[in-house]
Amino acid sequence: MPGALSAFWPFTFNVSLVMTWRSQPTAGRYLLPLIPVLSLLLTAWLWGHFTARVLLVQYDGGVFLLGVALFLSLVLAGMGIYLAWCAFSMAYSLEPGFLLMRCGFKHLQIPYSLITEVHGAGDAIDDKSVIVRWQGASALLPGYIVGEGRSAQLGRVFSIANLPAAQQVFVVTHGMAYGLSPRNQSEFVRQLNTRLASKDAPKDVPVDTVPPLASPSRLAAWGAGLWSDRAVRTLFLVGLGINLLIWAYLALAYADLPVRVALHWNSQAVVDRIGDPTELLSLPLFALGVWLFNSIVARWALLRERAATLFLLAGAIAAQVIFFAGVLSIVLKNR
C-alpha cells in the first residue's frame, strides 16, 4: 500500500504501524458520569444547608455533621470524575513489539512474544463460555471492569474492559489472561494475529515472564489482605457501614434535639447527667476508633491466625451496634 494512502487507512498489513482501538461505547459506560453529577448536586444541596446553619449558629454539632457530609460528597464527586475519565480513556494499541492496554493512568504492555493464544469474544474454551469470578469490586460498576479475577478455563485473568467476560477478547500468556473490549473486535483479533505471526514478535523474551500489573500503593498493598478474603471483607464493610449509619442518623436527628440533653440515667432511671448535644458526637467517634483499631489488629492477625481476624472484626461490629443503641436511646428519650 502506498505510504500516502496508508496514513489514512488504519488497518494495513504493515506491522510497523501503531493501530489503536477505543473501547466499546456501551450504555453502562455512559452511566458512570452520573456519579459525579449526582455527587455535585448533593454537594450544592449540602452547601445550602451548611451556610444557612452557619448564619443561625456560629458552631454546633449540626455544622460539624454537615461539614463532614460536604467533604465526603466532594470526595465522591472526585472519585466519580476519575472513574468516568478512566472508562472513556480505555483503549488498546498494537505497537511495534507489544500490545498496549490503557485506562486512565494505568498502562499495561504485553510483549507479543509472551502471547500464546488469542480468543475472540464469545469463543468457547473447553466447550464452555468463559466465566470469570472477579475479586473485590472489579465488576460492580456499569461499563467498567478493571481488575483481577479467576477463570476455570483461563486461570488468572486481568481485564481492562467495559463488557462482561463472555463478550471480551482474551489475550493469553503463560501466567495471565488479559481481557479487552475493543471496537470492531474481529478486526482487532485479525490484526493482532498478524502481528504475532510476523517478525514484529521477537522471540528473545523468556516464555515464563508475566507482564507486571500496575504496582499498588503501600496502603493498597496493606489493605489487599483484608479485601481478598470474602468473609473478612464482609465483616470489615459491615462494621464500617454501621458506623456510617450512626453518623447519618445523628445528622438527621440533631436539629430536633433540645439545647440541653439528658446524657445518662442512674439505676433508678433518673437523669444524673445533662450536657450539650455536641457531646453525642463522641459516641460515633469512639465507635469509629474501635472499628479502626480492630481492623488494624485484624490485618496483623490475618498473617498468623484467620480466626482471630474474624473474631476482631465481629467484635468491631458488636461495638458499632452497642454505640448505635446508645445514640438511639439518648435521642429518643430527649424528644
matplotlib code that plots the C-alpha trace (Angstrom):
import matplotlib.pyplot as plt

x = [0.0, 1.5, 2.8, 0.4, -2.7, -1.5, -1.6, -5.4, -6.1, -5.6, -5.9, -2.9, -0.5, 2.4, 3.0, 5.4, 2.3, 0.7, -3.0, -5.4, -8.9, -11.1, -13.3, -16.9, -19.4, -21.6, -24.7, -23.2, -20.2, -22.4, -24.0, -20.6, -20.7, -24.0, -21.9, -20.0, -23.1, -25.3, -22.5, -22.1, -25.8, -25.7, -22.7, -24.7, -27.7, -25.4, -23.7, -27.0, -27.9, -24.4, -24.3, -27.9, -27.0, -23.8, -25.8, -28.0, -25.3, -21.6, -20.8, -22.6, -22.8, -25.1, -22.5, -19.9, -22.0, -22.9, -19.3, -18.3, -21.1, -20.0, -16.4, -17.5, -19.7, -16.7, -14.6, -17.3, -17.5, -13.8, -13.8, -16.7, -14.9, -11.8, -13.7, -15.6, -12.3, -10.8, -13.8, -13.8, -10.0, -9.9, -8.0, -5.8, -2.9, -0.9, 2.6, 5.8, 6.7, 3.9, 0.2, -0.6, -3.7, -4.6, -7.1, -6.6, -3.1, -2.9, -0.7, 0.0, 2.4, 2.2, 5.1, 3.9, 6.5, 4.6, 1.2, 0.3, -3.4, -6.0, -9.7, -12.3, -15.5, -17.9, -15.4, -15.9, -12.9, -13.1, -16.6, -17.7, -18.2, -15.7, -16.8, -14.6, -15.0, -13.9, -12.1, -13.1, -15.3, -13.9, -17.3, -19.6, -19.6, -21.5, -19.3, -16.1, -14.5, -10.9, -9.3, -8.2, -10.2, -10.0, -11.5, -11.7, -10.8, -8.1, -6.7, -5.7, -7.4, -6.8, -9.3, -9.3, -12.7, -16.3, -18.1, -18.8, -16.3, -18.5, -18.1, -14.4, -11.4, -8.9, -5.1, -3.5, 0.1, 1.7, 0.9, -2.1, -5.0, -5.9, -9.5, -10.2, -13.3, -12.1, -14.5, -14.6, -13.3, -13.0, -10.6, -8.7, -8.2, -7.1, -4.6, -3.2, -2.8, -1.0, 1.4, 2.0, 2.8, 5.2, 8.8, 7.2, 7.0, 10.6, 11.4, 14.1, 11.8, 11.6, 8.3, 7.6, 7.7, 4.4, 3.9, 3.7, 0.4, 0.2, 2.0, -0.3, 0.5, 1.8, -1.6, -3.4, -1.0, -1.5, -5.3, -5.2, -5.2, -8.4, -10.1, -9.1, -10.8, -14.6, -15.6, -13.1, -14.1, -17.8, -17.2, -14.9, -17.5, -20.4, -18.7, -17.9, -21.4, -23.0, -20.7, -21.7, -25.4, -24.7, -23.4, -26.2, -28.9, -27.3, -27.2, -30.9, -31.9, -29.6, -31.8, -34.7, -32.6, -33.1, -30.4, -29.5, -30.0, -30.0, -27.0, -27.1, -29.6, -28.8, -30.1, -33.4, -33.9, -33.2, -31.2, -27.9, -26.1, -27.1, -24.9, -24.6, -25.9, -22.4, -21.3, -23.3, -20.8, -18.3, -20.3, -19.9, -16.3, -15.4, -17.2, -15.1, -12.0, -12.9, -13.6, -10.3, -8.2, -9.8, -9.3, -5.6, -5.0, -7.1, -4.9, -1.9, -3.6, -4.6, -0.9, -0.9, -4.5, -7.5, -9.9, -8.5, -9.1, -12.8, -13.2, -11.8, -13.9, -17.0, -16.2, -15.9, -19.4, -20.8, -19.2, -20.9, -24.3, -23.8, -22.9, -25.8, -28.2, -26.8, -27.3, -30.8, -31.7, -30.4, -32.0, -35.4, -35.6, -34.8, -37.7]
y = [0.0, 3.4, 5.5, 8.4, 6.1, 4.2, 7.3, 7.5, 3.7, 2.4, -1.3, -2.4, -5.3, -3.0, -4.2, -1.3, 1.0, 1.7, 0.8, 2.0, 0.8, 2.6, 0.6, -0.3, 2.5, 0.6, 2.0, 1.1, 3.3, 6.4, 5.8, 6.5, 10.3, 10.3, 9.6, 12.9, 14.8, 13.5, 14.0, 17.6, 18.1, 16.7, 19.0, 22.0, 20.9, 20.3, 23.7, 25.5, 23.8, 24.4, 28.1, 28.5, 26.8, 28.8, 32.0, 30.8, 29.4, 30.0, 26.4, 23.3, 19.6, 20.1, 22.4, 19.7, 16.9, 19.0, 19.8, 16.1, 15.3, 18.1, 16.9, 13.3, 14.4, 16.2, 13.1, 11.0, 13.6, 13.5, 9.7, 9.7, 12.1, 9.9, 6.7, 8.3, 9.5, 6.0, 4.4, 6.9, 6.8, 3.0, 2.0, -0.7, -0.2, -2.6, -1.2, -2.5, -5.4, -5.3, -4.8, -1.7, -1.5, 1.9, 3.1, 6.4, 6.4, 2.6, 1.5, -2.2, -3.6, -7.2, -8.3, -10.3, -13.0, -13.8, -14.3, -17.9, -17.7, -15.1, -15.8, -13.7, -12.5, -15.4, -18.1, -21.3, -22.7, -26.3, -26.3, -23.7, -20.0, -18.0, -17.3, -15.1, -14.8, -11.2, -10.2, -7.1, -4.6, -5.2, -5.8, -3.8, -0.6, -0.5, -0.3, -0.5, -3.9, -3.2, -5.7, -9.3, -12.4, -16.2, -18.4, -22.1, -22.0, -19.3, -19.2, -15.8, -13.0, -9.3, -7.2, -3.6, -3.7, -2.3, -5.5, -8.7, -11.6, -13.5, -10.6, -9.8, -10.7, -12.6, -12.5, -15.4, -15.6, -18.4, -16.8, -14.5, -13.9, -10.3, -9.2, -6.4, -4.9, -3.1, -1.8, -4.0, -7.0, -9.3, -6.8, -6.3, -10.1, -10.4, -7.6, -9.0, -12.4, -10.8, -9.2, -12.4, -14.2, -11.5, -10.6, -7.9, -10.6, -11.1, -14.5, -13.5, -12.8, -15.7, -17.5, -17.7, -14.0, -12.4, -8.6, -6.8, -5.3, -1.8, -1.8, -0.9, 1.8, 0.8, 1.5, -0.5, -3.4, -3.4, -3.5, -6.2, -8.9, -7.7, -7.2, -10.5, -12.7, -12.7, -13.3, -10.8, -8.2, -8.7, -8.2, -5.2, -3.4, -4.2, -2.6, 0.5, 0.6, 0.6, 3.4, 5.5, 4.8, 6.2, 9.4, 9.6, 9.1, 11.8, 14.2, 13.7, 13.9, 16.6, 19.5, 18.3, 17.9, 20.5, 22.9, 20.8, 17.0, 14.2, 12.1, 9.5, 7.9, 6.1, 2.7, 4.3, 5.8, 9.2, 11.7, 12.2, 14.0, 16.8, 18.3, 19.9, 17.9, 18.1, 15.5, 13.0, 13.2, 11.4, 8.2, 7.5, 8.9, 6.4, 3.7, 4.6, 4.4, 0.9, -0.2, 1.3, -0.3, -3.7, -3.5, -2.7, -5.5, -7.9, -7.2, -8.0, -11.2, -12.3, -13.2, -15.6, -16.7, -16.1, -17.0, -14.1, -11.7, -12.8, -12.5, -9.0, -7.8, -9.3, -7.6, -4.3, -4.9, -5.6, -2.4, -0.4, -1.9, -1.1, 2.5, 2.8, 1.6, 4.2, 7.0, 5.8, 5.7, 9.2, 10.8, 9.1, 9.9, 13.6, 14.1]
z = [0.0, -0.9, 2.0, 1.3, 1.4, 4.5, 6.6, 6.1, 6.3, 9.9, 9.0, 6.9, 6.9, 7.6, 11.2, 12.0, 12.2, 15.6, 15.5, 18.2, 19.1, 21.5, 23.9, 23.1, 23.5, 25.9, 27.6, 31.0, 30.4, 30.0, 33.4, 35.1, 34.6, 36.6, 39.8, 39.8, 38.5, 41.4, 43.9, 42.8, 43.1, 46.6, 47.4, 46.3, 48.5, 51.5, 50.9, 51.1, 54.4, 55.7, 55.0, 56.3, 59.6, 60.0, 59.8, 62.7, 64.9, 65.0, 65.5, 66.8, 66.1, 63.2, 61.5, 62.1, 60.6, 57.6, 57.1, 57.2, 54.7, 52.5, 52.5, 51.7, 48.8, 47.3, 47.7, 46.0, 43.1, 42.6, 42.6, 40.1, 37.8, 37.8, 37.2, 34.3, 32.8, 33.1, 31.4, 28.5, 28.0, 27.8, 24.6, 23.1, 20.8, 18.7, 19.0, 17.4, 19.7, 22.2, 22.9, 25.0, 27.2, 28.6, 31.1, 32.9, 34.4, 34.1, 31.1, 30.6, 28.0, 26.8, 24.5, 21.6, 22.4, 25.6, 23.9, 23.4, 22.4, 21.3, 21.9, 20.2, 22.0, 22.7, 21.9, 23.8, 25.7, 26.7, 25.2, 27.8, 27.7, 29.6, 33.2, 35.5, 39.2, 39.9, 43.0, 45.0, 43.2, 39.7, 38.1, 40.3, 38.2, 34.9, 31.9, 34.0, 34.5, 35.6, 37.9, 38.5, 38.7, 38.2, 35.5, 35.3, 31.6, 31.7, 35.2, 36.4, 34.4, 34.4, 32.4, 31.2, 29.6, 29.7, 28.7, 30.7, 30.4, 27.9, 25.4, 26.0, 23.8, 25.8, 25.2, 26.9, 28.2, 30.3, 33.6, 32.9, 30.5, 29.7, 28.9, 26.4, 24.8, 21.6, 19.0, 15.8, 17.8, 14.8, 13.1, 16.3, 16.6, 13.0, 13.2, 16.5, 15.0, 12.0, 14.5, 16.3, 13.0, 11.9, 12.7, 15.0, 17.7, 18.9, 20.4, 22.9, 25.9, 28.5, 28.0, 31.7, 32.1, 33.2, 32.4, 35.7, 36.6, 38.0, 41.3, 44.2, 46.6, 50.0, 51.6, 48.9, 49.3, 53.1, 52.7, 50.0, 52.6, 54.2, 50.8, 49.2, 51.8, 51.3, 54.9, 56.2, 53.6, 54.5, 58.3, 57.6, 55.4, 57.7, 60.7, 58.6, 57.3, 60.7, 61.8, 58.8, 59.8, 63.2, 61.7, 59.2, 62.0, 64.2, 61.2, 60.6, 64.3, 65.5, 64.5, 66.7, 69.9, 72.7, 73.7, 76.7, 76.5, 79.1, 78.6, 81.4, 83.7, 87.0, 88.1, 89.1, 85.6, 87.0, 84.9, 86.5, 83.7, 81.3, 78.6, 75.2, 72.2, 70.7, 73.3, 71.3, 68.6, 70.8, 70.5, 66.8, 67.0, 69.7, 67.7, 64.7, 66.8, 67.9, 64.3, 63.1, 65.9, 65.5, 61.7, 62.1, 64.6, 62.4, 59.4, 61.5, 62.9, 59.4, 58.7, 61.7, 62.5, 60.3, 63.2, 65.3, 62.4, 62.1, 65.9, 66.0, 63.1, 64.6, 67.8, 66.0, 64.6, 68.1, 69.3, 66.5, 67.4, 71.1, 70.3, 67.8, 70.5, 72.9, 70.4, 69.7, 73.4, 74.1, 71.1, 71.6, 75.3, 74.6, 72.1]

ax = plt.figure().add_subplot(projection="3d")
ax.plot(x, y, z, "-o")
ax.set_aspect("equal")
plt.show()
